[in-house]
Amino acid sequence: MTMEERLAERQAGLDEWRQESLVALLRWAETIGADPEQMLLDPTIGIAAAERMLDGEDVGGLPTEDRDWVTSHLLAHVAFILMHNRGGEWAIDADPDSPTYTRYVVDSGGTYYDPARAVGGYLKSPPGGRDLAAHIADAEAHPTGPAA
């Protein structure tokens, strides 16, 4: 599949991605013991609960299905935090010169924030002492899109 085909595929699936990420956020809230309605209003309330659940976990050592589930649900959580903090919504980075070309990003007035940057950095950190808020702040400090 060419990058242009991947871009078209992702653009066609954007509405479904948005809906699935909302469902994932609500499931994640229940998993970490946060109130789903409160998470919708302020997803930052789930940071401490997510850290308690994941801090000592070797996510890379989990079975693939479990690792993918944790990653996708944490990705939704972080994206909603970025949307809460910066405004904006899910979008596809269509700039071929961007490091996040063809990826789902949070678009805030033309500035793109990459939730996968925060999630990947957090989960690759050694267990014990991970700091999800710091990884989110890093993603906010390093936007990837056209206005970056």
PyMOL commands that place a pseudoatom at each C-alpha (Angstrom):
pseudoatom trace, name=CA, resn=MET, resi=1, chain=A, elem=C, hetatm=0, pos=[0.000, 0.000, 0.000]
pseudoatom trace, name=CA, resn=THR, resi=2, chain=A, elem=C, hetatm=0, pos=[1.373, 3.396, -0.960]
pseudoatom trace, name=CA, resn=MET, resi=3, chain=A, elem=C, hetatm=0, pos=[1.384, 6.281, 1.479]
pseudoatom trace, name=CA, resn=GLU, resi=4, chain=A, elem=C, hetatm=0, pos=[-1.259, 8.018, -0.643]
pseudoatom trace, name=CA, resn=GLU, resi=5, chain=A, elem=C, hetatm=0, pos=[-3.487, 4.928, -0.413]
pseudoatom trace, name=CA, resn=ARG, resi=6, chain=A, elem=C, hetatm=0, pos=[-2.913, 4.758, 3.331]
pseudoatom trace, name=CA, resn=LEU, resi=7, chain=A, elem=C, hetatm=0, pos=[-3.845, 8.446, 3.633]
pseudoatom trace, name=CA, resn=ALA, resi=8, chain=A, elem=C, hetatm=0, pos=[-7.057, 7.906, 1.640]
pseudoatom trace, name=CA, resn=GLU, resi=9, chain=A, elem=C, hetatm=0, pos=[-7.937, 4.843, 3.735]
pseudoatom trace, name=CA, resn=ARG, resi=10, chain=A, elem=C, hetatm=0, pos=[-7.412, 6.717, 6.981]
pseudoatom trace, name=CA, resn=GLN, resi=11, chain=A, elem=C, hetatm=0, pos=[-9.367, 9.736, 5.763]
pseudoatom trace, name=CA, resn=ALA, resi=12, chain=A, elem=C, hetatm=0, pos=[-12.264, 7.454, 4.819]
pseudoatom trace, name=CA, resn=GLY, resi=13, chain=A, elem=C, hetatm=0, pos=[-12.192, 5.901, 8.285]
pseudoatom trace, name=CA, resn=LEU, resi=14, chain=A, elem=C, hetatm=0, pos=[-11.829, 9.094, 10.315]
pseudoatom trace, name=CA, resn=ASP, resi=15, chain=A, elem=C, hetatm=0, pos=[-15.436, 9.267, 11.549]
pseudoatom trace, name=CA, resn=GLU, resi=16, chain=A, elem=C, hetatm=0, pos=[-15.298, 5.636, 12.646]
pseudoatom trace, name=CA, resn=TRP, resi=17, chain=A, elem=C, hetatm=0, pos=[-11.946, 6.313, 14.386]
pseudoatom trace, name=CA, resn=ARG, resi=18, chain=A, elem=C, hetatm=0, pos=[-13.484, 9.221, 16.277]
pseudoatom trace, name=CA, resn=GLN, resi=19, chain=A, elem=C, hetatm=0, pos=[-16.407, 7.082, 17.452]
pseudoatom trace, name=CA, resn=GLU, resi=20, chain=A, elem=C, hetatm=0, pos=[-14.192, 4.140, 18.416]
pseudoatom trace, name=CA, resn=SER, resi=21, chain=A, elem=C, hetatm=0, pos=[-11.855, 6.381, 20.387]
pseudoatom trace, name=CA, resn=LEU, resi=22, chain=A, elem=C, hetatm=0, pos=[-14.782, 7.730, 22.384]
pseudoatom trace, name=CA, resn=VAL, resi=23, chain=A, elem=C, hetatm=0, pos=[-15.925, 4.182, 23.183]
pseudoatom trace, name=CA, resn=ALA, resi=24, chain=A, elem=C, hetatm=0, pos=[-12.330, 3.289, 24.107]
pseudoatom trace, name=CA, resn=LEU, resi=25, chain=A, elem=C, hetatm=0, pos=[-12.102, 6.275, 26.465]
pseudoatom trace, name=CA, resn=LEU, resi=26, chain=A, elem=C, hetatm=0, pos=[-15.256, 5.185, 28.284]
pseudoatom trace, name=CA, resn=ARG, resi=27, chain=A, elem=C, hetatm=0, pos=[-14.056, 1.569, 28.570]
pseudoatom trace, name=CA, resn=TRP, resi=28, chain=A, elem=C, hetatm=0, pos=[-10.653, 2.806, 29.757]
pseudoatom trace, name=CA, resn=ALA, resi=29, chain=A, elem=C, hetatm=0, pos=[-12.311, 4.953, 32.426]
pseudoatom trace, name=CA, resn=GLU, resi=30, chain=A, elem=C, hetatm=0, pos=[-14.120, 1.903, 33.772]
pseudoatom trace, name=CA, resn=THR, resi=31, chain=A, elem=C, hetatm=0, pos=[-10.921, -0.171, 33.659]
pseudoatom trace, name=CA, resn=ILE, resi=32, chain=A, elem=C, hetatm=0, pos=[-8.895, 2.342, 35.664]
pseudoatom trace, name=CA, resn=GLY, resi=33, chain=A, elem=C, hetatm=0, pos=[-11.727, 3.026, 38.106]
pseudoatom trace, name=CA, resn=ALA, resi=34, chain=A, elem=C, hetatm=0, pos=[-12.599, 6.533, 36.937]
pseudoatom trace, name=CA, resn=ASP, resi=35, chain=A, elem=C, hetatm=0, pos=[-16.118, 7.829, 36.382]
pseudoatom trace, name=CA, resn=PRO, resi=36, chain=A, elem=C, hetatm=0, pos=[-16.726, 7.721, 32.597]
pseudoatom trace, name=CA, resn=GLU, resi=37, chain=A, elem=C, hetatm=0, pos=[-18.896, 10.851, 32.615]
pseudoatom trace, name=CA, resn=GLN, resi=38, chain=A, elem=C, hetatm=0, pos=[-16.249, 12.785, 34.534]
pseudoatom trace, name=CA, resn=MET, resi=39, chain=A, elem=C, hetatm=0, pos=[-13.560, 11.527, 32.128]
pseudoatom trace, name=CA, resn=LEU, resi=40, chain=A, elem=C, hetatm=0, pos=[-15.561, 13.027, 29.261]
pseudoatom trace, name=CA, resn=LEU, resi=41, chain=A, elem=C, hetatm=0, pos=[-15.647, 16.387, 31.029]
pseudoatom trace, name=CA, resn=ASP, resi=42, chain=A, elem=C, hetatm=0, pos=[-12.023, 16.317, 32.191]
pseudoatom trace, name=CA, resn=PRO, resi=43, chain=A, elem=C, hetatm=0, pos=[-9.918, 13.375, 31.019]
pseudoatom trace, name=CA, resn=THR, resi=44, chain=A, elem=C, hetatm=0, pos=[-6.940, 14.589, 33.058]
pseudoatom trace, name=CA, resn=ILE, resi=45, chain=A, elem=C, hetatm=0, pos=[-8.653, 13.133, 36.146]
pseudoatom trace, name=CA, resn=GLY, resi=46, chain=A, elem=C, hetatm=0, pos=[-7.676, 9.679, 34.889]
pseudoatom trace, name=CA, resn=ILE, resi=47, chain=A, elem=C, hetatm=0, pos=[-3.925, 10.272, 34.719]
pseudoatom trace, name=CA, resn=ALA, resi=48, chain=A, elem=C, hetatm=0, pos=[-3.164, 9.176, 38.291]
pseudoatom trace, name=CA, resn=ALA, resi=49, chain=A, elem=C, hetatm=0, pos=[-5.411, 6.108, 38.011]
pseudoatom trace, name=CA, resn=ALA, resi=50, chain=A, elem=C, hetatm=0, pos=[-3.785, 5.078, 34.720]
pseudoatom trace, name=CA, resn=GLU, resi=51, chain=A, elem=C, hetatm=0, pos=[-0.348, 5.469, 36.264]
pseudoatom trace, name=CA, resn=ARG, resi=52, chain=A, elem=C, hetatm=0, pos=[-1.337, 3.359, 39.273]
pseudoatom trace, name=CA, resn=MET, resi=53, chain=A, elem=C, hetatm=0, pos=[-2.492, 0.605, 36.953]
pseudoatom trace, name=CA, resn=LEU, resi=54, chain=A, elem=C, hetatm=0, pos=[0.452, 0.712, 34.550]
pseudoatom trace, name=CA, resn=ASP, resi=55, chain=A, elem=C, hetatm=0, pos=[3.460, 1.991, 36.489]
pseudoatom trace, name=CA, resn=GLY, resi=56, chain=A, elem=C, hetatm=0, pos=[4.841, -1.393, 37.485]
pseudoatom trace, name=CA, resn=GLU, resi=57, chain=A, elem=C, hetatm=0, pos=[3.572, -3.235, 34.409]
pseudoatom trace, name=CA, resn=ASP, resi=58, chain=A, elem=C, hetatm=0, pos=[5.981, -4.479, 31.756]
pseudoatom trace, name=CA, resn=VAL, resi=59, chain=A, elem=C, hetatm=0, pos=[3.580, -3.693, 28.932]
pseudoatom trace, name=CA, resn=GLY, resi=60, chain=A, elem=C, hetatm=0, pos=[6.048, -4.972, 26.335]
pseudoatom trace, name=CA, resn=GLY, resi=61, chain=A, elem=C, hetatm=0, pos=[5.949, -8.367, 28.032]
pseudoatom trace, name=CA, resn=LEU, resi=62, chain=A, elem=C, hetatm=0, pos=[2.166, -8.676, 27.829]
pseudoatom trace, name=CA, resn=PRO, resi=63, chain=A, elem=C, hetatm=0, pos=[0.564, -10.985, 25.265]
pseudoatom trace, name=CA, resn=THR, resi=64, chain=A, elem=C, hetatm=0, pos=[0.091, -9.104, 21.986]
pseudoatom trace, name=CA, resn=GLU, resi=65, chain=A, elem=C, hetatm=0, pos=[-3.687, -8.810, 22.340]
pseudoatom trace, name=CA, resn=ASP, resi=66, chain=A, elem=C, hetatm=0, pos=[-3.416, -7.357, 25.856]
pseudoatom trace, name=CA, resn=ARG, resi=67, chain=A, elem=C, hetatm=0, pos=[-0.592, -4.996, 24.882]
pseudoatom trace, name=CA, resn=ASP, resi=68, chain=A, elem=C, hetatm=0, pos=[-2.582, -3.739, 21.882]
pseudoatom trace, name=CA, resn=TRP, resi=69, chain=A, elem=C, hetatm=0, pos=[-5.669, -3.227, 24.061]
pseudoatom trace, name=CA, resn=VAL, resi=70, chain=A, elem=C, hetatm=0, pos=[-3.776, -1.207, 26.661]
pseudoatom trace, name=CA, resn=THR, resi=71, chain=A, elem=C, hetatm=0, pos=[-1.997, 0.826, 23.985]
pseudoatom trace, name=CA, resn=SER, resi=72, chain=A, elem=C, hetatm=0, pos=[-5.158, 1.648, 22.023]
pseudoatom trace, name=CA, resn=HIS, resi=73, chain=A, elem=C, hetatm=0, pos=[-7.148, 2.601, 25.104]
pseudoatom trace, name=CA, resn=LEU, resi=74, chain=A, elem=C, hetatm=0, pos=[-4.351, 4.696, 26.589]
pseudoatom trace, name=CA, resn=LEU, resi=75, chain=A, elem=C, hetatm=0, pos=[-3.989, 6.354, 23.166]
pseudoatom trace, name=CA, resn=ALA, resi=76, chain=A, elem=C, hetatm=0, pos=[-7.658, 7.374, 23.289]
pseudoatom trace, name=CA, resn=HIS, resi=77, chain=A, elem=C, hetatm=0, pos=[-7.210, 8.702, 26.832]
pseudoatom trace, name=CA, resn=VAL, resi=78, chain=A, elem=C, hetatm=0, pos=[-4.147, 10.764, 25.907]
pseudoatom trace, name=CA, resn=ALA, resi=79, chain=A, elem=C, hetatm=0, pos=[-5.850, 12.107, 22.766]
pseudoatom trace, name=CA, resn=PHE, resi=80, chain=A, elem=C, hetatm=0, pos=[-8.810, 13.283, 24.824]
pseudoatom trace, name=CA, resn=ILE, resi=81, chain=A, elem=C, hetatm=0, pos=[-6.412, 14.933, 27.273]
pseudoatom trace, name=CA, resn=LEU, resi=82, chain=A, elem=C, hetatm=0, pos=[-4.743, 16.765, 24.372]
pseudoatom trace, name=CA, resn=MET, resi=83, chain=A, elem=C, hetatm=0, pos=[-8.162, 17.811, 23.049]
pseudoatom trace, name=CA, resn=HIS, resi=84, chain=A, elem=C, hetatm=0, pos=[-9.116, 19.002, 26.529]
pseudoatom trace, name=CA, resn=ASN, resi=85, chain=A, elem=C, hetatm=0, pos=[-5.864, 20.928, 27.010]
pseudoatom trace, name=CA, resn=ARG, resi=86, chain=A, elem=C, hetatm=0, pos=[-5.446, 22.306, 23.484]
pseudoatom trace, name=CA, resn=GLY, resi=87, chain=A, elem=C, hetatm=0, pos=[-8.878, 22.117, 21.913]
pseudoatom trace, name=CA, resn=GLY, resi=88, chain=A, elem=C, hetatm=0, pos=[-9.304, 20.462, 18.576]
pseudoatom trace, name=CA, resn=GLU, resi=89, chain=A, elem=C, hetatm=0, pos=[-10.282, 17.031, 17.390]
pseudoatom trace, name=CA, resn=TRP, resi=90, chain=A, elem=C, hetatm=0, pos=[-8.987, 13.918, 15.679]
pseudoatom trace, name=CA, resn=ALA, resi=91, chain=A, elem=C, hetatm=0, pos=[-7.611, 14.503, 12.183]
pseudoatom trace, name=CA, resn=ILE, resi=92, chain=A, elem=C, hetatm=0, pos=[-5.296, 12.857, 9.683]
pseudoatom trace, name=CA, resn=ASP, resi=93, chain=A, elem=C, hetatm=0, pos=[-1.934, 14.473, 9.031]
pseudoatom trace, name=CA, resn=ALA, resi=94, chain=A, elem=C, hetatm=0, pos=[-1.962, 14.927, 5.236]
pseudoatom trace, name=CA, resn=ASP, resi=95, chain=A, elem=C, hetatm=0, pos=[1.401, 16.727, 5.003]
pseudoatom trace, name=CA, resn=PRO, resi=96, chain=A, elem=C, hetatm=0, pos=[3.926, 14.409, 3.310]
pseudoatom trace, name=CA, resn=ASP, resi=97, chain=A, elem=C, hetatm=0, pos=[6.785, 16.350, 4.929]
pseudoatom trace, name=CA, resn=SER, resi=98, chain=A, elem=C, hetatm=0, pos=[5.442, 15.810, 8.438]
pseudoatom trace, name=CA, resn=PRO, resi=99, chain=A, elem=C, hetatm=0, pos=[6.822, 13.100, 10.730]
pseudoatom trace, name=CA, resn=THR, resi=100, chain=A, elem=C, hetatm=0, pos=[3.230, 12.047, 11.451]
pseudoatom trace, name=CA, resn=TYR, resi=101, chain=A, elem=C, hetatm=0, pos=[2.121, 11.890, 7.815]
pseudoatom trace, name=CA, resn=THR, resi=102, chain=A, elem=C, hetatm=0, pos=[-0.949, 9.603, 7.424]
pseudoatom trace, name=CA, resn=ARG, resi=103, chain=A, elem=C, hetatm=0, pos=[-1.346, 9.224, 11.187]
pseudoatom trace, name=CA, resn=TYR, resi=104, chain=A, elem=C, hetatm=0, pos=[-4.238, 10.143, 13.423]
pseudoatom trace, name=CA, resn=VAL, resi=105, chain=A, elem=C, hetatm=0, pos=[-3.364, 13.326, 15.301]
pseudoatom trace, name=CA, resn=VAL, resi=106, chain=A, elem=C, hetatm=0, pos=[-5.169, 15.937, 17.360]
pseudoatom trace, name=CA, resn=ASP, resi=107, chain=A, elem=C, hetatm=0, pos=[-5.664, 19.037, 15.206]
pseudoatom trace, name=CA, resn=SER, resi=108, chain=A, elem=C, hetatm=0, pos=[-5.934, 22.249, 17.195]
pseudoatom trace, name=CA, resn=GLY, resi=109, chain=A, elem=C, hetatm=0, pos=[-6.326, 25.122, 14.782]
pseudoatom trace, name=CA, resn=GLY, resi=110, chain=A, elem=C, hetatm=0, pos=[-3.801, 23.714, 12.316]
pseudoatom trace, name=CA, resn=THR, resi=111, chain=A, elem=C, hetatm=0, pos=[-1.307, 22.602, 14.950]
pseudoatom trace, name=CA, resn=TYR, resi=112, chain=A, elem=C, hetatm=0, pos=[-1.044, 18.833, 15.227]
pseudoatom trace, name=CA, resn=TYR, resi=113, chain=A, elem=C, hetatm=0, pos=[-0.369, 16.982, 18.462]
pseudoatom trace, name=CA, resn=ASP, resi=114, chain=A, elem=C, hetatm=0, pos=[0.625, 13.333, 18.365]
pseudoatom trace, name=CA, resn=PRO, resi=115, chain=A, elem=C, hetatm=0, pos=[-0.898, 11.266, 21.182]
pseudoatom trace, name=CA, resn=ALA, resi=116, chain=A, elem=C, hetatm=0, pos=[1.121, 8.258, 19.987]
pseudoatom trace, name=CA, resn=ARG, resi=117, chain=A, elem=C, hetatm=0, pos=[4.296, 10.169, 20.911]
pseudoatom trace, name=CA, resn=ALA, resi=118, chain=A, elem=C, hetatm=0, pos=[3.178, 10.397, 24.528]
pseudoatom trace, name=CA, resn=VAL, resi=119, chain=A, elem=C, hetatm=0, pos=[1.845, 6.839, 24.718]
pseudoatom trace, name=CA, resn=GLY, resi=120, chain=A, elem=C, hetatm=0, pos=[4.875, 5.289, 23.043]
pseudoatom trace, name=CA, resn=GLY, resi=121, chain=A, elem=C, hetatm=0, pos=[7.309, 7.198, 25.235]
pseudoatom trace, name=CA, resn=TYR, resi=122, chain=A, elem=C, hetatm=0, pos=[5.381, 6.356, 28.374]
pseudoatom trace, name=CA, resn=LEU, resi=123, chain=A, elem=C, hetatm=0, pos=[5.030, 2.649, 27.654]
pseudoatom trace, name=CA, resn=LYS, resi=124, chain=A, elem=C, hetatm=0, pos=[8.666, 2.310, 26.576]
pseudoatom trace, name=CA, resn=SER, resi=125, chain=A, elem=C, hetatm=0, pos=[9.842, 3.861, 29.851]
pseudoatom trace, name=CA, resn=PRO, resi=126, chain=A, elem=C, hetatm=0, pos=[11.039, 1.324, 32.390]
pseudoatom trace, name=CA, resn=PRO, resi=127, chain=A, elem=C, hetatm=0, pos=[8.348, 0.190, 34.842]
pseudoatom trace, name=CA, resn=GLY, resi=128, chain=A, elem=C, hetatm=0, pos=[8.401, 1.971, 38.179]
pseudoatom trace, name=CA, resn=GLY, resi=129, chain=A, elem=C, hetatm=0, pos=[8.448, 5.750, 38.135]
pseudoatom trace, name=CA, resn=ARG, resi=130, chain=A, elem=C, hetatm=0, pos=[6.828, 6.364, 34.748]
pseudoatom trace, name=CA, resn=ASP, resi=131, chain=A, elem=C, hetatm=0, pos=[5.319, 9.819, 34.350]
pseudoatom trace, name=CA, resn=LEU, resi=132, chain=A, elem=C, hetatm=0, pos=[2.379, 9.979, 31.952]
pseudoatom trace, name=CA, resn=ALA, resi=133, chain=A, elem=C, hetatm=0, pos=[1.820, 13.705, 32.536]
pseudoatom trace, name=CA, resn=ALA, resi=134, chain=A, elem=C, hetatm=0, pos=[5.431, 14.423, 31.526]
pseudoatom trace, name=CA, resn=HIS, resi=135, chain=A, elem=C, hetatm=0, pos=[5.024, 12.464, 28.288]
pseudoatom trace, name=CA, resn=ILE, resi=136, chain=A, elem=C, hetatm=0, pos=[1.809, 14.322, 27.505]
pseudoatom trace, name=CA, resn=ALA, resi=137, chain=A, elem=C, hetatm=0, pos=[3.555, 17.637, 28.193]
pseudoatom trace, name=CA, resn=ASP, resi=138, chain=A, elem=C, hetatm=0, pos=[6.346, 16.573, 25.834]
pseudoatom trace, name=CA, resn=ALA, resi=139, chain=A, elem=C, hetatm=0, pos=[3.816, 15.831, 23.069]
pseudoatom trace, name=CA, resn=GLU, resi=140, chain=A, elem=C, hetatm=0, pos=[2.250, 19.245, 23.671]
pseudoatom trace, name=CA, resn=ALA, resi=141, chain=A, elem=C, hetatm=0, pos=[5.644, 20.952, 23.556]
pseudoatom trace, name=CA, resn=HIS, resi=142, chain=A, elem=C, hetatm=0, pos=[6.524, 19.279, 20.232]
pseudoatom trace, name=CA, resn=PRO, resi=143, chain=A, elem=C, hetatm=0, pos=[3.610, 19.604, 17.806]
pseudoatom trace, name=CA, resn=THR, resi=144, chain=A, elem=C, hetatm=0, pos=[4.125, 17.874, 14.470]
pseudoatom trace, name=CA, resn=GLY, resi=145, chain=A, elem=C, hetatm=0, pos=[1.805, 19.503, 11.967]
pseudoatom trace, name=CA, resn=PRO, resi=146, chain=A, elem=C, hetatm=0, pos=[1.850, 22.319, 9.463]
pseudoatom trace, name=CA, resn=ALA, resi=147, chain=A, elem=C, hetatm=0, pos=[1.987, 25.044, 12.113]
pseudoatom trace, name=CA, resn=ALA, resi=148, chain=A, elem=C, hetatm=0, pos=[4.836, 23.375, 13.989]
for i in range(1, 148): cmd.bond("trace and resi %d" % i, "trace and resi %d" % (i + 1))
show_as sticks, trace
zoom trace
